[in-house]
Amino acid sequence: MKFLEKLKNSISTNKSNVCVGLDVDLEKFPKHILETDDPIFEFNKAIIDATKDFVGAYKPNSAFYEAYGIKGLESLKKTIDYIPKHIFTILDAKRGDIGNTSRMYAKSAFYEFGFDAITVSPFMGSDSVSPFLEDEKHGIFMLCLTSNKGSQDFQKVESGENLYLKVARKSKEWNNLKNIGLVVGATHNKEFEEIREATDGMPYLIPGIGAQGGSLEFAVKYGGKISLINSSRGIIYASNGKDFAEVAAEKTKELRGQINEILG
């Protein structure tokens, strides 16, 4: 199945644009999970079992697994293998290097771990991005305008064209196989409108809702029906008790309902 086809299918199957970020942190786990042989996988398994009927995608951030060494990466692989195959998966790794290095990153994410997509930094240009775009079954969400405060340092300029608009226009130019989406933070309302106009409504991965203060209504309005609204801590750590998975499911359903109401 092609990148965009699988994304649309995943969203439509559960009528959900919610992307659950599986950013694991042992210090935030319920105590009973820490007593298991593989707490990272057992935590993710419980979250997946509880939310799999209400999500459009899952997005583990690689740093939260690499921090635990080989065992963390083994747990990541088990997690991806456990996710139902019809649900879209994104590796949040923000890769981007010279061509032969990016090719190895792509091989790892798509063929060793089995992700559908990966987040990529376009800073080094087309030859650092193109290795991720060679197979129409897989694709990228390219950093365009991020939700963190430091996005002001380089992504916006005081004079001339903003970097985020250059990225948006290049993404459209490179999108021959329709396997590019953009990361656009929900904390940038006016700019999101500009990006959408420049990209003809390609898929967006939208962080910044909740603790970072982004507007859900604006994100859904400009993100459209094939975009993903990401929530990590607000869902998976909504409870640290034995009911953590059930609470995560309720938070996921709540966010899904809010999004669907805005979409109409």
Secondary structure, DSSP 8 states (H G I E B T S, - for coil): --HHHHHHHHHHHTT--EEEEE---GGGS-HHHHTSSSHHHHHHHHHHHHHTTT-SEEEEBTHHHHTTHHHHHHHHHHHHHHS-TTSEEEEEEEE--SHHHHHHHHIIIIIIS--SEEEE--TT-HHHHGGGGSSTT-EEEEEEE-SSTTHHHHSS-SSSS-HHHHHHHHHHHH-TTS-EEEEE-TT-HHHHHHHHHHHTS--EEE--BSTT-B-HHHHHHHH-TT-EEEESHHHHTS--STTHHHHHHHHHHHHHHHHHHHH-
